[in-house]
Amino acid sequence: MSPHCARTQPSSYLPRFCTMPASFPLRIGTAGWSLMLRDAPSFPSEGSHLQRYAQVFNAAEINSSFHRPHRRSTYERWAASVPDDFHFAAKLPRLITHDLALRGARKPFATFLGEAGGLGRKLAALLVQLPPKLVFECRTAAAFFKMLRGEFPRDIVCEPRHVSWFGDGAEEAFAAHKVSRVAADPVRKGATFIPGGTRDIAYFRLHGSPRMYYSSYTDECLAALAAQLQAAEAKRRWCIFDNTASGVAIGNALTLQRLLQDR
């Protein structure tokens, strides 16, 4: 991926009700599940946004958990709104990743997991997004990931945003605790658009480029992404579009889904 792949207009949309088969080995979705009026032809007309979204996509990322807590009953309602094969990834609260900088996080993590646990088995992954100024420190990272892994047996993915997290020491810490380093676009200086850490899961996050959270991706860029996703050897593969501020994430995800189905 590169800034040259970006544009400001949304990509083409799928025909109505073109869904991803439950057995498809990729999880494709967006950060959140809000549907704009222009998305309507691609989704069922009845039900909540999440119910309609989950008839077309097989995954979603919960970003709102980063900003504020949700009641366990809210997570339970979300879980009941989607098919059995639908998976969620939930983002850890900023209290843990930004305010505490991964230190002394056991109690707030237990609180978060008690809430998000309302998703049951549909909570398939936890997302740890780190602040840009957080430098890798081996002892802190190892203790934090050990704590997470002791409480959560499913996938854990981490999106670091400081170059120090792309060195050998961080790679060893990720692998030792079966944590996957996210492949994120735009690619930061010193980083790569290749997942790291454990090889069990490859998790891609597309924030929009060149304008983060706003820019759409060209069909050519999405075709290159489809090829990369297919070539990934991980047992579980996710691709989440986070360019939601201008409403183009849904269109990009639909186009990627079509490209993968065509392949």
Secondary structure as GFF3:
##gff-version 3
##sequence-region A 1 263
A	DSSP	three_ten_helix	3	5	.	.	.	ID=ss1
A	DSSP	beta_strand	6	7	.	.	.	ID=ss2
A	DSSP	beta_strand	26	30	.	.	.	ID=ss3
A	DSSP	three_ten_helix	37	42	.	.	.	ID=ss4
A	DSSP	alpha_helix	49	53	.	.	.	ID=ss5
A	DSSP	beta_strand	59	62	.	.	.	ID=ss6
A	DSSP	alpha_helix	64	67	.	.	.	ID=ss7
A	DSSP	alpha_helix	72	80	.	.	.	ID=ss8
A	DSSP	beta_strand	87	91	.	.	.	ID=ss9
A	DSSP	alpha_helix	94	94	.	.	.	ID=ss10
A	DSSP	pi_helix	95	99	.	.	.	ID=ss11
A	DSSP	alpha_helix	106	116	.	.	.	ID=ss12
A	DSSP	three_ten_helix	117	122	.	.	.	ID=ss13
A	DSSP	beta_strand	123	129	.	.	.	ID=ss14
A	DSSP	alpha_helix	138	151	.	.	.	ID=ss15
A	DSSP	beta_strand	155	159	.	.	.	ID=ss16
A	DSSP	three_ten_helix	163	166	.	.	.	ID=ss17
A	DSSP	alpha_helix	168	176	.	.	.	ID=ss18
A	DSSP	beta_strand	179	181	.	.	.	ID=ss19
A	DSSP	beta_strand	183	185	.	.	.	ID=ss20
A	DSSP	beta_strand	196	197	.	.	.	ID=ss21
A	DSSP	beta_strand	201	206	.	.	.	ID=ss22
A	DSSP	beta_strand	216	217	.	.	.	ID=ss23
A	DSSP	alpha_helix	219	231	.	.	.	ID=ss24
A	DSSP	beta_strand	236	241	.	.	.	ID=ss25
A	DSSP	alpha_helix	249	262	.	.	.	ID=ss26
###
